[in-house]
Each structure stands twice: as structure tokens, then as C-alpha cells.
Amino acid sequence: MPGDHRVNERIRVETVRLIDHEGNQRGVTTSKEALALARSLDLDLVEIAPTAQPPVCRIMDYGKFKFDEAQKAKESRRKTQNVGVKEMKYRPKIGPGDFDTKTRLVEKFLTEGHKVKVTIMFRGRESAHPELGKKILDRLVERLVDVAKVESAAKLDGRNMIMVLGPDKKSKPKADAVKEKTEVPTETAPTVLAAETQEESNNAKDED
């Protein structure tokens, strides 16, 4: 983490193993000589491996280093916070339009890297027919087969049925390549036949 390193005069040991500002190994030298070299370059001497014997120090721009480390930590936190579990609720008697709209949102969440908790909400006598909810979930899985994998199979939870989907990026190009190999263009056969007919005609003329 930024700020955890000993820098310049805070480095108290007598000798260090030095890496210069270009990444070259300078070997073991006194900390005073290493600091003097860093100062001559208008840079800092930073202890990067304090537990090594002797500790490893590097000459660098410590302000830039701290900034870069802070940006990396910030980006890591942003990704961790943004990727989570979304929820989408369906009804057993949902109409085709609502089903398509909700399913597109589920697909969007999945392609963004989120997991999606899908909940089928039963009301009244609908709870006596869990197969209706299972049918909706099966349709959903079939629709999202290219982007989703079932991480938690459908199960009843009180008056609801719940399933959890996770991102699953399948390789479409491979499937397309196989399709291209197995499909024969309709123009191929007539073209070959025409070529063979022309060749036979030329042979007949030669014989005459």
C-alpha cells in the first residue's frame, strides 16, 4: 500500500541492495551512497523489500509511485464494488413482452460480470403449481445459454422459487467456424458440374 515504504533518510540500515532508476542491479552498497545517487538524480531512495538481507532499495520518483499505487487501489475497489449480485423478479404468468424486457436486463447484468438472482413470485393459488415457475426459469436458461451458467439450481423458498445465474462467456467464433466448415455453398455443385461439362466438350473437340 502507498505510504508503507521507508524512504530516503528513514532508511536506517547500513547497507542495501540497490536497483537504480532504470531497473539495473547495482549490487550491495551503503545506504548513504545509494541516497546520494538518488539525490543526484533528483529522485528518491525507496525500500521495497525490507525483510531481505540486506534490504532491497530502488531509486524512483516516490510521488509518482504513490499516485500510481493509489490509482490501482481505487480501480480495484471500484471493480469489487460494482460487480455483485443483481436480482430480477418474474411472475409465473408473465406475458411475452415483460419476459423479453426482463430477460434482456438479466443478459445485460451477466455481460457486465454480475451474478443474477432470479426470483419467481407466486401469489395465492399459484404456489400450488411450482411447475409454472420452473417452466419460466427453463425458458430463461435456454434464452441465455450463450452468456449464463446456472450457479444455484431452482429451489422453492417460501412462496418464491429462486435460481442464481452467473456469467459464462462461451466462445462463439469456434461454433461459427464449425458451422462454416459443415455448410457447403449451394453454388459449389453447379460450378463444379459446369467445369466438368466444359472439360468434356473440349476433349470431344480434340478427338474430332
C-alpha positions in Angstrom: 0.0 0.0 0.0 1.1 3.6 -0.7 2.9 5.2 2.3 4.1 1.8 3.8 7.7 2.2 2.5 10.6 3.7 4.2 12.1 6.5 2.1 15.3 8.4 1.9 16.6 9.3 5.5 14.1 6.9 7.1 16.1 4.0 5.8 18.3 3.3 8.8 20.3 0.2 7.7 24.0 0.4 6.9 23.9 -1.4 3.6 21.3 -2.1 0.9 21.0 -4.0 -2.3 20.4 -1.2 -4.9 18.2 -1.1 -8.0 18.7 2.1 -10.0 16.0 4.2 -11.7 16.4 2.2 -14.9 15.9 -1.1 -13.2 19.6 -2.1 -13.2 21.0 -4.1 -10.3 23.8 -2.1 -8.7 24.6 -4.7 -6.1 25.2 -4.1 -2.4 26.2 -0.6 -1.4 25.9 1.6 1.7 22.6 3.4 2.2 24.5 6.7 2.2 25.9 6.1 -1.2 22.6 4.9 -2.5 20.8 8.0 -1.2 23.5 10.3 -2.6 22.9 8.7 -6.1 19.2 9.2 -5.7 19.6 12.8 -4.7 21.9 13.5 -7.7 19.2 12.3 -10.0 16.5 14.3 -8.1 14.8 11.1 -7.2 14.0 9.1 -4.0 15.6 6.0 -2.4 12.7 3.7 -1.6 12.9 0.5 0.5 10.9 -2.1 -1.5 11.9 -5.3 0.3 12.6 -4.6 3.9 12.9 -8.3 5.0 15.6 -9.2 2.5 19.2 -9.4 3.7 20.3 -6.8 3.0 17.1 -4.8 2.3 16.4 -4.0 -1.3 16.0 -0.4 -2.2 15.1 1.2 -5.5 15.7 4.7 -6.9 12.4 6.2 -8.2 10.1 9.1 -8.2 8.2 8.2 -5.0 5.5 10.8 -5.5 4.6 9.3 -8.9 4.9 5.8 -7.4 2.4 6.6 -4.6 0.0 8.2 -7.1 0.1 5.1 -9.4 -0.4 2.7 -6.5 -3.4 4.8 -5.2 -5.0 4.7 -8.7 -4.6 1.0 -8.9 -6.1 0.5 -5.5 -9.0 2.8 -6.4 -9.7 0.9 -9.6 -9.6 -2.4 -7.7 -12.1 -1.1 -5.2 -14.3 0.2 -7.9 -14.4 -3.2 -9.7 -15.1 -5.0 -6.4 -18.0 -2.7 -5.5 -19.6 -2.7 -9.0 -19.6 -6.5 -9.5 -22.1 -8.1 -7.2 -25.4 -9.9 -7.2 -28.4 -8.4 -9.0 -32.0 -9.6 -8.7 -34.7 -9.9 -11.3 -38.3 -10.9 -10.4 -40.7 -12.8 -12.6 -44.3 -13.9 -12.2 -45.5 -17.4 -13.3 -48.0 -15.9 -15.7 -45.7 -13.2 -17.1 -46.5 -12.0 -20.6 -44.1 -12.4 -23.6 -43.3 -8.7 -23.7 -42.4 -8.4 -20.0 -40.5 -11.7 -20.2 -38.4 -10.3 -23.0 -37.7 -7.0 -21.3 -36.7 -8.6 -18.0 -34.6 -11.2 -19.8 -32.7 -8.5 -21.7 -31.8 -6.8 -18.4 -30.6 -10.1 -17.0 -28.4 -10.6 -20.0 -27.0 -7.1 -19.5 -26.2 -7.8 -15.9 -24.4 -11.0 -16.8 -22.3 -9.5 -19.6 -21.2 -6.8 -17.1 -19.9 -9.6 -14.9 -22.7 -9.7 -12.3 -24.4 -12.7 -10.9 -28.2 -12.6 -11.1 -30.7 -14.0 -8.5 -33.8 -14.8 -10.4 -37.0 -14.9 -8.3 -40.3 -16.4 -9.3 -43.0 -14.8 -7.1 -46.1 -17.0 -6.5 -49.4 -15.4 -5.3 -52.4 -17.1 -3.9 -53.2 -20.4 -5.6 -50.2 -20.1 -7.9 -48.0 -21.6 -5.1 -49.8 -24.9 -5.7 -48.2 -25.0 -9.2 -44.4 -24.7 -8.8 -44.1 -26.3 -12.2 -45.2 -23.0 -13.8 -42.3 -21.2 -12.2 -39.9 -23.9 -13.2 -41.1 -23.5 -16.8 -40.3 -19.8 -16.7 -36.8 -20.5 -15.4 -36.1 -23.2 -18.0 -37.1 -20.7 -20.7 -34.7 -18.1 -19.2 -31.8 -20.5 -19.1 -32.5 -21.6 -22.7 -32.6 -18.0 -23.9 -29.3 -17.1 -22.1 -27.4 -20.3 -22.9 -24.6 -18.3 -24.5 -23.9 -15.9 -21.6 -25.1 -17.7 -18.4 -24.4 -20.7 -16.3 -26.6 -22.0 -13.5 -24.7 -21.5 -10.2 -27.6 -22.4 -8.0 -30.4 -24.6 -9.3 -34.1 -23.6 -9.0 -35.5 -24.3 -5.5 -38.5 -23.2 -3.5 -38.0 -20.6 -0.8 -41.3 -19.9 1.0 -43.7 -18.5 -1.6 -40.9 -17.9 -4.1 -38.8 -20.0 -6.4 -35.1 -18.9 -6.7 -32.3 -19.6 -9.1 -28.9 -18.0 -9.4 -27.2 -17.4 -12.7 -23.5 -16.5 -13.2 -21.6 -15.1 -16.2 -20.4 -17.7 -18.7 -18.7 -16.3 -21.8 -18.7 -19.1 -24.3 -16.6 -18.9 -27.5 -19.0 -18.2 -30.4 -16.3 -17.9 -33.0 -15.5 -21.6 -32.7 -19.1 -22.6 -33.2 -19.3 -20.3 -36.2 -16.1 -21.9 -37.7 -17.6 -25.4 -37.3 -20.8 -24.2 -39.0 -18.8 -22.7 -41.9 -16.9 -26.0 -42.4 -20.1 -28.1 -42.3 -22.1 -25.9 -44.6 -21.5 -26.4 -48.4 -22.4 -23.3 -50.5 -25.2 -24.1 -52.9 -23.2 -22.6 -55.8 -20.4 -25.2 -55.4 -22.1 -28.2 -57.1 -23.3 -26.3 -60.2 -19.9 -24.6 -60.6 -18.1 -27.9 -60.5 -20.6 -29.5 -62.8 -20.2 -26.7 -65.3 -16.4 -27.0 -65.2 -16.6 -30.8 -65.8 -19.1 -30.3 -68.8 -16.7 -27.7 -70.4 -13.8 -30.1 -70.0 -15.7 -32.9 -71.7 -16.7 -30.6 -74.5 -13.0 -29.6 -75.1 -12.0 -33.3 -75.0 -14.6 -34.1 -77.7 -13.3 -31.3 -79.9 -9.8 -32.7 -79.6 -10.9 -36.1 -80.6 -12.7 -34.7 -83.7 
